[in-house]
Amino acid sequence: GTWILHQLTKNIELDFFVCCSSVGSIWGSQEQVHDHAINHFLDTFSYYRRSLGLPGLTINWGNIGAEAMGVAPSYVESLERIGLEELQLEQALSAFDVLLNSNAVQTLIARVNWGIFKQVYQGQKSRQLLTEIESQSEEVEELLPKDNLLEQLKTVSNSERENILLAYLQGKVAKLVGLTTSQLDVQQPLIMMGVDSLMASELRSIFQKEIEVDLPIEKLMEGLSITQMVSFLNEQFLLQQISVQSNSYEDNLIEDEDMEEITL
């Protein structure tokens, strides 16, 4: 459609030629590659028009609300949980007006809580895109409180731990995808519930903060179900506790040896 409009108007003296793209083509999401390919075309098309001496502007819109994006409210809520806050209509129109009167070729317009978003976005690996933005860890801590869950997991039996983890995961996943826990099929792969790579990054960040276990995004995107996640997290939690106890034992041995040397 963009190309056809370009062909029909390239010999007409236009004041503006605006392409509305998405932040997705900048930040990416492996579950929405087809959408990002389209948006990336829009990103580059304004540069192409400028090279021809024609007006061209691409705006990469962020979270502009469920109605404007044509998505369910639960999807907007999931965006807000990872730091992509909803942009109010007045703010969007004001920014749009500024850009129309500028010489910008491509601009991102979004409300972002960088402290939360950077933590989630870089959950899998460090990314150069956000290196100059300082992550505000205290905001993430407020979003992801530990409570006494960690201590609970350390003191209960293996079967009790699995039950606690199951209830814990059901709550986290249900909130993420906008369902109730009773609506979740714990045997269904998370990707079939609509969990994409950004949501997976959010889950990984939550697990790291609340139960101190790392669940690689690759594992989540392989098609793990909630019950399979329970087994994996329980196994990793036990291995971590064994490692901690082993390190503590070795430290005590070193202290004992030091005391013996002092006595001698």
KEKE-3310 file (N, C-alpha, C; in steps of 0.2 Angstrom, whole numbers, plus 5000, padded with zeros to 4 digits):
npx = (5004:5010:5019:5012:5005:5015:5019:5008:5008:5021:5024:5017:5016:5019:5015:5018:5022:5018:5023:5017:5024:5030:5037:5041:5049:5061:5065:5061:5055:5054:5043:5035:5040:5035:5027:5037:5045:5037:5035:5049:5051:5043:5051:5063:5058:5055:5068:5072:5063:5067:5079:5076:5072:5060:5046:5046:5042:5044:5036:5039:5028:5024:5016:5000:4988:4973:4962:4967:4978:4971:4970:4968:4963:4970:4983:4988:4990:5000:5010:5012:5017:5029:5035:5032:5022:5006:5003:4995:4981:4982:4995:5001:4996:5001:5015:5016:5012:5023:5033:5029:5032:5046:5062:5064:5067:5065:5057:5055:5041:5036:5030:5040:5045:5060:5068:5062:5059:5072:5078:5070:5071:5084:5085:5089:5102:5115:5112:5117:5109:5103:5113:5116:5107:5102:5098:5085:5085:5078:5065:5061:5062:5052:5041:5043:5041:5049:5044:5040:5043:5054:5061:5051:5052:5064:5063:5053:5046:5051:5040:5030:5036:5035:5021:5020:5027:5020:5007:5012:5018:5006:4999:5008:5009:4995:4992:5001:4996:4983:4972:4962:4968:4961:4957:4968:4978:4988:4996:4998:5009:5018:5019:5008:4999:5000:5012:5026:5043:5046:5037:5042:5055:5051:5045:5057:5065:5057:5058:5072:5073:5063:5064:5077:5082:5087:5079:5082:5077:5077:5073:5060:5054:5055:5044:5039:5028:5017:5018:5030:5039:5038:5045:5057:5061:5061:5071:5082:5082:5085:5098:5105:5104:5111:5124:5126:5126:5137:5148:5147:5151:5164:5170:5169:5178:5190:5191:5192:5205:5213:5211:5218:5231:5234:5233:5244)
npy = (4994:5006:5008:5009:5020:5029:5028:5034:5047:5053:5062:5073:5088:5087:5091:5083:5066:5053:5039:5027:5017:5004:5002:4990:4986:4991:4987:4974:4957:4940:4933:4940:4942:4944:4955:4965:4965:4971:4984:4988:4990:5001:5010:5012:5017:5030:5036:5032:5040:5053:5053:5054:5067:5070:5073:5064:5054:5044:5037:5028:5021:5019:5011:5014:5012:5001:5002:5010:5002:4991:4979:4967:4973:4966:4964:4977:4979:4970:4975:4987:4981:4978:4989:4998:5011:5017:5029:5044:5051:5065:5068:5060:5067:5079:5077:5072:5083:5091:5084:5085:5098:5098:5092:5079:5062:5049:5044:5039:5037:5036:5031:5027:5017:5016:5010:4998:4993:4991:4981:4970:4969:4967:4955:4943:4945:4957:4973:4984:4994:5000:5005:5017:5020:5021:5008:5007:4999:4999:5002:4990:4981:4985:4982:4968:4960:4950:4944:4931:4920:4914:4909:4900:4890:4885:4878:4868:4851:4841:4838:4847:4859:4858:4860:4872:4880:4877:4884:4896:4899:4898:4909:4919:4918:4918:4931:4938:4934:4938:4930:4920:4910:4898:4896:4893:4880:4869:4860:4865:4872:4887:4896:4894:4900:4913:4919:4929:4933:4945:4944:4932:4936:4945:4936:4928:4938:4940:4928:4927:4938:4934:4921:4918:4910:4905:4905:4901:4911:4904:4891:4894:4898:4886:4879:4875:4869:4874:4865:4858:4868:4870:4858:4860:4872:4868:4859:4867:4875:4866:4862:4874:4877:4866:4870:4882:4877:4869:4878:4885:4876:4873:4886:4886:4876:4881:4892:4885:4879:4890:4894:4883:4885:4897:4893:4884)
npz = (5000:5004:4994:4982:4985:4985:4972:4965:4970:4968:4959:4963:4972:4988:5005:5016:5019:5028:5037:5047:5059:5070:5087:5088:5077:5080:5093:5093:5092:5092:5090:5082:5069:5056:5057:5061:5050:5040:5046:5047:5033:5032:5040:5033:5021:5021:5021:5009:5001:5004:4999:4986:4985:4990:5002:5018:5032:5045:5059:5073:5083:5100:5114:5111:5116:5117:5108:5098:5093:5090:5098:5112:5128:5138:5132:5131:5145:5147:5141:5148:5160:5157:5156:5145:5144:5142:5129:5130:5120:5118:5121:5110:5099:5101:5100:5087:5080:5082:5075:5062:5059:5059:5053:5054:5050:5054:5069:5086:5096:5112:5128:5141:5154:5159:5168:5171:5159:5153:5161:5158:5144:5142:5148:5143:5136:5136:5127:5115:5111:5122:5131:5136:5145:5161:5172:5183:5197:5209:5206:5199:5209:5217:5208:5208:5221:5234:5245:5257:5249:5244:5256:5260:5250:5253:5264:5264:5259:5244:5236:5241:5238:5224:5223:5228:5218:5207:5209:5211:5198:5190:5194:5190:5176:5172:5175:5166:5153:5154:5159:5170:5183:5183:5170:5164:5155:5161:5155:5142:5130:5134:5123:5115:5122:5120:5124:5121:5115:5123:5134:5139:5143:5153:5162:5165:5171:5183:5189:5192:5201:5212:5215:5213:5203:5187:5172:5156:5142:5130:5133:5138:5126:5118:5120:5132:5145:5159:5169:5165:5167:5181:5185:5179:5186:5199:5199:5196:5207:5217:5214:5215:5228:5234:5229:5235:5249:5248:5245:5257:5266:5261:5264:5278:5281:5277:5286:5298:5296:5295:5308:5315:5311:5317:5330:5331)
capx = (5000:5014:5023:5007:5003:5021:5019:5003:5009:5028:5024:5013:5020:5016:5018:5020:5021:5020:5023:5016:5027:5030:5043:5043:5055:5067:5066:5061:5051:5055:5036:5031:5044:5032:5025:5043:5048:5033:5037:5055:5050:5041:5056:5068:5055:5056:5074:5072:5059:5071:5085:5073:5070:5053:5045:5045:5043:5042:5035:5038:5023:5024:5009:4995:4981:4970:4958:4971:4982:4967:4972:4964:4966:4975:4989:4991:4992:5006:5015:5013:5020:5036:5038:5029:5016:5001:5003:4988:4980:4984:5002:5003:4995:5006:5022:5015:5012:5030:5037:5027:5036:5053:5065:5065:5065:5062:5057:5051:5036:5033:5031:5044:5048:5067:5071:5058:5060:5079:5079:5066:5073:5091:5085:5093:5109:5116:5111:5120:5104:5101:5119:5117:5101:5104:5093:5084:5084:5073:5058:5060:5061:5045:5037:5043:5043:5051:5040:5044:5042:5061:5062:5046:5055:5070:5061:5047:5048:5051:5033:5027:5039:5032:5015:5020:5029:5014:5003:5016:5018:4999:4997:5012:5007:4988:4992:5004:4992:4976:4967:4962:4971:4956:4957:4975:4979:4995:4999:4998:5015:5016:5019:5002:4995:5002:5018:5031:5049:5046:5034:5047:5060:5048:5045:5064:5067:5053:5061:5078:5072:5059:5066:5084:5083:5088:5076:5084:5072:5077:5069:5053:5052:5055:5037:5038:5021:5018:5020:5037:5042:5038:5050:5064:5063:5062:5078:5087:5082:5089:5105:5107:5104:5117:5130:5127:5128:5144:5152:5147:5155:5171:5172:5170:5184:5195:5191:5195:5212:5216:5212:5223:5237:5235:5234:5251)
capy = (5000:5012:5008:5011:5028:5033:5029:5038:5054:5055:5068:5078:5092:5085:5094:5078:5059:5050:5032:5025:5011:5002:5002:4983:4985:4994:4983:4967:4951:4934:4930:4944:4944:4946:4962:4969:4965:4976:4990:4990:4993:5008:5013:5013:5020:5038:5038:5032:5046:5059:5052:5057:5074:5070:5073:5057:5054:5038:5037:5022:5022:5014:5009:5020:5010:4995:5004:5012:4997:4985:4973:4966:4977:4962:4965:4983:4978:4966:4980:4991:4978:4977:4996:5002:5014:5019:5036:5047:5054:5072:5067:5058:5072:5085:5075:5072:5090:5094:5081:5088:5104:5097:5089:5072:5057:5043:5046:5034:5041:5031:5032:5021:5016:5013:5006:4992:4990:4989:4975:4965:4969:4964:4949:4937:4947:4965:4975:4990:4999:5004:5005:5023:5021:5018:5004:5009:4993:4999:5001:4983:4978:4987:4978:4961:4959:4943:4942:4926:4914:4911:4905:4894:4885:4882:4874:4863:4845:4842:4838:4853:4864:4858:4862:4880:4882:4877:4889:4903:4900:4899:4916:4924:4917:4921:4939:4940:4933:4941:4925:4918:4903:4892:4896:4890:4873:4869:4856:4868:4876:4894:4900:4893:4905:4920:4922:4930:4934:4950:4941:4927:4940:4947:4930:4927:4943:4939:4922:4929:4942:4932:4914:4917:4904:4908:4901:4904:4912:4899:4886:4896:4898:4879:4876:4872:4870:4876:4859:4857:4874:4868:4853:4863:4877:4865:4856:4872:4878:4862:4862:4880:4876:4862:4874:4887:4873:4867:4884:4887:4871:4875:4892:4884:4872:4886:4896:4880:4878:4896:4894:4879:4888:4902:4890:4882)
capz = (5000:5004:4988:4978:4987:4983:4964:4963:4972:4968:4954:4966:4977:4994:5011:5020:5017:5034:5038:5054:5060:5077:5091:5087:5072:5083:5099:5090:5096:5088:5089:5078:5064:5050:5058:5061:5043:5037:5049:5045:5027:5033:5043:5028:5015:5022:5019:5001:4998:5005:4994:4979:4986:4992:5009:5020:5039:5048:5066:5077:5089:5106:5116:5110:5118:5114:5103:5092:5090:5088:5102:5118:5134:5142:5129:5133:5152:5147:5138:5154:5165:5155:5156:5140:5147:5137:5127:5129:5114:5118:5120:5104:5094:5102:5097:5080:5077:5082:5070:5055:5058:5060:5047:5056:5045:5058:5076:5090:5101:5116:5135:5143:5161:5156:5173:5171:5152:5151:5165:5155:5137:5142:5152:5139:5135:5135:5121:5114:5110:5128:5135:5139:5149:5167:5174:5190:5200:5214:5203:5197:5215:5219:5204:5209:5228:5235:5251:5260:5245:5244:5262:5260:5245:5256:5270:5263:5256:5237:5233:5243:5234:5217:5223:5228:5212:5202:5211:5209:5190:5187:5195:5186:5169:5171:5175:5160:5147:5155:5160:5177:5184:5181:5163:5161:5154:5164:5150:5136:5130:5135:5117:5113:5126:5117:5127:5116:5118:5128:5140:5142:5146:5159:5167:5167:5176:5189:5192:5195:5207:5217:5218:5212:5198:5180:5167:5149:5137:5125:5136:5137:5119:5116:5120:5139:5148:5166:5173:5164:5170:5188:5186:5178:5191:5205:5199:5196:5214:5222:5212:5217:5236:5235:5227:5241:5254:5246:5246:5264:5269:5260:5268:5285:5281:5276:5292:5303:5294:5297:5316:5317:5309:5322:5336:5331)
cpx = (5004:5017:5018:5005:5009:5021:5014:5004:5016:5029:5020:5017:5016:5019:5021:5018:5023:5018:5022:5019:5027:5037:5046:5049:5061:5069:5066:5057:5051:5048:5032:5036:5041:5029:5031:5046:5044:5035:5044:5055:5048:5047:5061:5065:5055:5063:5075:5068:5064:5077:5082:5071:5063:5052:5044:5047:5040:5041:5034:5034:5024:5017:5004:4988:4978:4966:4962:4975:4978:4969:4967:4967:4971:4982:4992:4993:4999:5012:5017:5018:5028:5039:5036:5022:5012:5002:4996:4987:4983:4992:5005:5002:5000:5013:5021:5015:5020:5034:5035:5030:5043:5056:5067:5063:5062:5062:5053:5047:5033:5034:5034:5047:5055:5069:5068:5060:5067:5080:5076:5069:5080:5091:5089:5100:5109:5115:5113:5115:5102:5107:5119:5111:5102:5097:5091:5081:5079:5066:5056:5059:5054:5040:5037:5045:5044:5046:5044:5044:5049:5062:5057:5049:5060:5068:5056:5050:5048:5044:5029:5030:5036:5025:5015:5022:5024:5009:5006:5016:5011:4997:5001:5010:5000:4988:4996:5000:4985:4971:4967:4966:4967:4956:4963:4975:4986:4999:5001:5005:5013:5016:5012:4997:4996:5008:5023:5038:5050:5043:5039:5052:5057:5048:5052:5066:5063:5056:5068:5077:5068:5061:5073:5086:5083:5084:5077:5078:5071:5072:5061:5050:5052:5048:5035:5031:5022:5021:5028:5041:5043:5044:5057:5066:5065:5069:5083:5088:5086:5096:5108:5108:5110:5123:5131:5129:5136:5149:5153:5152:5163:5174:5173:5176:5190:5196:5194:5202:5216:5217:5217:5230:5239:5236:5241:5256)
cpy = (5006:5013:5011:5019:5032:5034:5034:5046:5057:5061:5074:5082:5091:5089:5088:5071:5055:5043:5030:5018:5009:5002:4994:4982:4988:4989:4975:4962:4945:4931:4934:4947:4947:4953:4967:4970:4971:4983:4992:4992:5000:5013:5016:5017:5028:5040:5037:5038:5052:5059:5055:5064:5075:5070:5065:5057:5047:5039:5030:5023:5017:5012:5014:5018:5004:4996:5006:5007:4991:4979:4973:4971:4973:4963:4971:4983:4974:4971:4985:4988:4977:4984:5001:5005:5017:5027:5039:5051:5061:5072:5065:5063:5078:5083:5074:5078:5093:5091:5083:5094:5104:5094:5082:5067:5051:5045:5041:5038:5036:5033:5026:5022:5013:5009:4999:4989:4987:4982:4969:4964:4966:4958:4943:4939:4955:4967:4982:4996:5003:5005:5012:5025:5017:5014:5006:5003:4993:4999:4994:4979:4979:4983:4971:4959:4952:4940:4936:4919:4910:4906:4899:4889:4882:4877:4868:4857:4846:4842:4844:4859:4864:4861:4870:4883:4882:4882:4896:4904:4901:4906:4921:4924:4919:4928:4941:4939:4936:4936:4924:4911:4897:4891:4893:4883:4872:4864:4859:4872:4884:4898:4899:4898:4912:4923:4923:4931:4939:4948:4936:4931:4943:4942:4928:4932:4942:4933:4923:4933:4938:4925:4913:4911:4907:4903:4904:4905:4907:4893:4887:4895:4891:4876:4873:4874:4872:4871:4857:4862:4872:4863:4856:4868:4874:4861:4861:4875:4873:4862:4869:4880:4872:4866:4879:4883:4871:4872:4886:4882:4872:4881:4890:4880:4876:4890:4891:4879:4884:4896:4889:4882:4893:4899:4887:4888)
cpz = (5000:4997:4982:4979:4984:4975:4962:4965:4971:4963:4957:4971:4984:5000:5015:5017:5024:5035:5045:5055:5068:5080:5090:5082:5075:5089:5097:5095:5091:5086:5084:5072:5058:5051:5058:5054:5039:5040:5047:5038:5027:5035:5037:5022:5015:5020:5011:4998:4999:5000:4987:4980:4988:4999:5012:5028:5041:5056:5069:5083:5094:5108:5116:5112:5114:5108:5097:5089:5088:5091:5108:5123:5138:5139:5131:5140:5152:5145:5144:5159:5163:5154:5150:5141:5141:5136:5126:5123:5113:5117:5113:5098:5094:5099:5089:5076:5077:5077:5063:5054:5059:5053:5049:5050:5048:5065:5080:5095:5105:5124:5138:5150:5160:5162:5173:5164:5150:5155:5161:5148:5137:5147:5149:5138:5135:5128:5120:5113:5116:5133:5139:5144:5155:5170:5182:5194:5206:5212:5201:5204:5218:5215:5206:5216:5229:5240:5254:5256:5245:5250:5263:5256:5248:5261:5269:5259:5248:5234:5235:5239:5227:5217:5224:5222:5207:5203:5209:5202:5187:5188:5191:5178:5167:5171:5168:5154:5148:5155:5168:5177:5182:5174:5160:5160:5156:5159:5144:5136:5130:5128:5114:5117:5124:5120:5122:5119:5124:5134:5143:5145:5153:5164:5169:5172:5183:5193:5196:5201:5213:5220:5216:5208:5191:5175:5160:5145:5132:5127:5136:5130:5115:5116:5127:5141:5155:5170:5171:5167:5178:5189:5185:5184:5198:5205:5199:5203:5218:5220:5215:5225:5237:5234:5233:5247:5254:5247:5253:5267:5268:5263:5275:5286:5281:5283:5298:5302:5296:5305:5318:5316:5315:5328:5337:5332)
residu = (GLY:THR:TRP:ILE:LEU:HIS:GLN:LEU:THR:LYS:ASN:ILE:GLU:LEU:ASP:PHE:PHE:VAL:CYS:CYS:SER:SER:VAL:GLY:SER:ILE:TRP:GLY:SER:GLN:GLU:GLN:VAL:HIS:ASP:HIS:ALA:ILE:ASN:HIS:PHE:LEU:ASP:THR:PHE:SER:TYR:TYR:ARG:ARG:SER:LEU:GLY:LEU:PRO:GLY:LEU:THR:ILE:ASN:TRP:GLY:ASN:ILE:GLY:ALA:GLU:ALA:MET:GLY:VAL:ALA:PRO:SER:TYR:VAL:GLU:SER:LEU:GLU:ARG:ILE:GLY:LEU:GLU:GLU:LEU:GLN:LEU:GLU:GLN:ALA:LEU:SER:ALA:PHE:ASP:VAL:LEU:LEU:ASN:SER:ASN:ALA:VAL:GLN:THR:LEU:ILE:ALA:ARG:VAL:ASN:TRP:GLY:ILE:PHE:LYS:GLN:VAL:TYR:GLN:GLY:GLN:LYS:SER:ARG:GLN:LEU:LEU:THR:GLU:ILE:GLU:SER:GLN:SER:GLU:GLU:VAL:GLU:GLU:LEU:LEU:PRO:LYS:ASP:ASN:LEU:LEU:GLU:GLN:LEU:LYS:THR:VAL:SER:ASN:SER:GLU:ARG:GLU:ASN:ILE:LEU:LEU:ALA:TYR:LEU:GLN:GLY:LYS:VAL:ALA:LYS:LEU:VAL:GLY:LEU:THR:THR:SER:GLN:LEU:ASP:VAL:GLN:GLN:PRO:LEU:ILE:MET:MET:GLY:VAL:ASP:SER:LEU:MET:ALA:SER:GLU:LEU:ARG:SER:ILE:PHE:GLN:LYS:GLU:ILE:GLU:VAL:ASP:LEU:PRO:ILE:GLU:LYS:LEU:MET:GLU:GLY:LEU:SER:ILE:THR:GLN:MET:VAL:SER:PHE:LEU:ASN:GLU:GLN:PHE:LEU:LEU:GLN:GLN:ILE:SER:VAL:GLN:SER:ASN:SER:TYR:GLU:ASP:ASN:LEU:ILE:GLU:ASP:GLU:ASP:MET:GLU:GLU:ILE:THR:LEU)
# end
